[in-house]
Amino acid sequence: MTIFNFLLKKSNLECPRCLGKGFVDAEDIKRLNKQLKWAPGPCAYCNASGKVTEELLSKLPVDTTYLTIDLPESEIEKIKNGDQEAIEKGKLQELFIDNLIKYVEYHYLHEDMDAQSIADLYLNTEDDKALFSVEKENLILYIHKIIELKRSEG
């Protein structure tokens, strides 16, 4: 290992995701524009240490939506190592979430539907072969969060 590689691997930089706290809080989520996509919890980017390497910063965007602490350790490592399959899976998941948010916003704002009605409609039209699926109770809770965020935006 060259001295350059050694220096790149040294974890002495403050994590830009959690700002060195080791924990992603609501302010971090808002700052990184990940409302409705992340929940507060230990930072997956720095593995809750508050420190990152220059190498990680150069390889992986801080706001990678799919990189969350609830993933298996093996999946987190794949993402951090640039595994194309894991990265593609993350992009698909983010696309799913973005489309679900747009679906809820449309039906809430333009069709004047409540969370229960939106969930029922979504589940009735969801493809049986969909890559991602959601249980009804969790979907209703998530729809409520989307509606609350829309209300707070004015």
C-alpha positions as CSV (number, residue, x, y, z in Angstrom):
1,M,0.0,0.0,0.0
2,T,1.4,3.4,-1.0
3,I,1.4,6.3,1.4
4,F,-1.2,7.9,-0.8
5,N,-3.6,4.9,-0.5
6,F,-3.0,4.9,3.3
7,L,-3.9,8.5,3.6
8,L,-7.1,8.0,1.5
9,K,-8.2,5.2,3.7
10,K,-7.7,7.2,6.9
11,S,-11.0,8.1,8.5
12,N,-10.4,11.5,9.9
13,L,-12.8,13.6,7.9
14,E,-16.1,14.7,9.4
15,C,-19.0,12.9,7.9
16,P,-21.0,15.3,5.7
17,R,-24.2,13.3,6.1
18,C,-24.5,13.5,9.9
19,L,-22.0,16.4,10.4
20,G,-19.9,14.2,12.6
21,K,-22.6,13.3,15.1
22,G,-22.9,9.6,14.0
23,F,-26.6,10.1,13.9
24,V,-28.8,11.5,11.1
25,D,-31.4,13.7,12.7
26,A,-34.4,15.6,11.2
27,E,-32.3,18.6,10.4
28,D,-29.8,16.5,8.4
29,I,-32.7,14.9,6.6
30,K,-34.1,18.3,5.7
31,R,-30.7,19.7,4.8
32,L,-30.1,16.8,2.4
33,N,-33.7,17.0,1.0
34,K,-34.5,13.4,2.0
35,Q,-37.8,14.0,3.8
36,L,-40.2,11.1,3.2
37,K,-37.1,9.0,2.2
38,W,-35.1,8.7,5.4
39,A,-36.0,8.4,9.1
40,P,-33.7,9.6,11.9
41,G,-31.2,7.0,13.0
42,P,-27.6,6.0,13.1
43,C,-25.6,7.2,10.0
44,A,-25.1,4.6,7.4
45,Y,-22.6,6.7,5.5
46,C,-20.0,6.7,8.3
47,N,-21.4,3.7,10.1
48,A,-22.3,5.9,13.1
49,S,-18.7,6.9,13.7
50,G,-19.0,10.5,12.6
51,K,-15.8,10.1,10.4
52,V,-15.3,9.1,6.8
53,T,-12.5,8.6,4.4
54,E,-11.6,10.7,1.4
55,E,-12.0,7.6,-0.7
56,L,-15.7,7.1,0.3
57,L,-16.4,10.8,-0.3
58,S,-14.9,10.5,-3.8
59,K,-16.9,7.3,-4.6
60,L,-20.3,7.7,-3.1
61,P,-22.6,10.8,-3.0
62,V,-23.5,11.7,0.6
63,D,-27.2,11.9,-0.3
64,T,-27.4,8.4,-1.7
65,T,-31.0,7.6,-0.8
66,Y,-30.7,3.8,-0.7
67,L,-27.8,3.8,1.8
68,T,-29.7,3.5,5.1
69,I,-28.8,1.8,8.3
70,D,-31.7,-0.7,8.0
71,L,-30.0,-2.5,5.1
72,P,-28.0,-5.6,5.8
73,E,-24.3,-4.9,6.4
74,S,-23.4,-6.8,3.2
75,E,-25.7,-4.5,1.1
76,I,-24.2,-1.4,2.7
77,E,-20.7,-2.7,1.8
78,K,-21.8,-3.4,-1.8
79,I,-23.1,0.2,-2.1
80,K,-19.9,1.7,-0.6
81,N,-17.8,-0.5,-2.9
82,G,-19.7,0.6,-6.0
83,D,-21.4,-2.7,-6.8
84,Q,-23.5,-1.9,-9.9
85,E,-26.3,-4.3,-9.0
86,A,-26.7,-2.7,-5.6
87,I,-26.5,0.8,-7.1
88,E,-29.2,-0.1,-9.7
89,K,-31.4,-1.6,-7.0
90,G,-31.1,1.7,-5.1
91,K,-32.0,3.8,-8.1
92,L,-35.1,1.6,-8.7
93,Q,-36.1,2.0,-5.1
94,E,-35.7,5.8,-5.2
95,L,-37.8,5.9,-8.4
96,F,-40.5,3.8,-6.7
97,I,-40.6,6.2,-3.8
98,D,-40.6,9.3,-6.0
99,N,-43.5,7.9,-8.0
100,L,-45.4,6.9,-4.9
101,I,-45.0,10.4,-3.5
102,K,-46.2,12.0,-6.8
103,Y,-49.2,9.5,-6.9
104,V,-50.2,10.5,-3.4
105,E,-49.7,14.2,-4.0
106,Y,-51.8,14.1,-7.2
107,H,-54.7,12.2,-5.6
108,Y,-54.6,14.4,-2.4
109,L,-54.3,17.7,-4.2
110,H,-56.3,17.2,-7.4
111,E,-58.8,14.4,-6.5
112,D,-59.4,15.5,-2.9
113,M,-58.8,12.0,-1.6
114,D,-57.9,11.1,2.0
115,A,-55.1,8.7,3.0
116,Q,-57.4,5.6,3.3
117,S,-58.9,6.2,-0.2
118,I,-55.5,6.8,-1.8
119,A,-54.1,3.6,-0.2
120,D,-57.1,1.5,-1.3
121,L,-56.8,2.9,-4.9
122,Y,-53.1,2.3,-5.0
123,L,-53.3,-1.3,-3.7
124,N,-56.1,-2.1,-6.1
125,T,-54.1,-1.0,-9.0
126,E,-50.7,-2.3,-7.8
127,D,-49.1,-4.8,-10.2
128,D,-48.8,-8.3,-8.7
129,K,-45.3,-8.4,-10.2
130,A,-44.1,-5.1,-8.8
131,L,-40.5,-5.0,-7.6
132,F,-41.5,-3.2,-4.4
133,S,-44.7,-3.6,-2.4
134,V,-46.1,-2.0,0.7
135,E,-48.4,-3.4,3.4
136,K,-51.6,-1.4,3.7
137,E,-51.1,-0.2,7.3
138,N,-47.6,1.1,6.5
139,L,-48.8,2.6,3.3
140,I,-51.5,4.6,5.1
141,L,-49.0,5.9,7.6
142,Y,-46.6,6.9,4.8
143,I,-49.4,8.6,2.9
144,H,-50.3,10.6,6.1
145,K,-46.6,11.8,6.2
146,I,-46.8,12.9,2.6
147,I,-50.0,14.8,3.2
148,E,-48.6,16.4,6.4
149,L,-45.5,17.6,4.5
150,K,-47.7,19.0,1.7
151,R,-49.8,20.9,4.3
152,S,-46.7,22.3,5.9
153,E,-45.4,23.5,2.6
154,G,-48.5,25.6,2.2
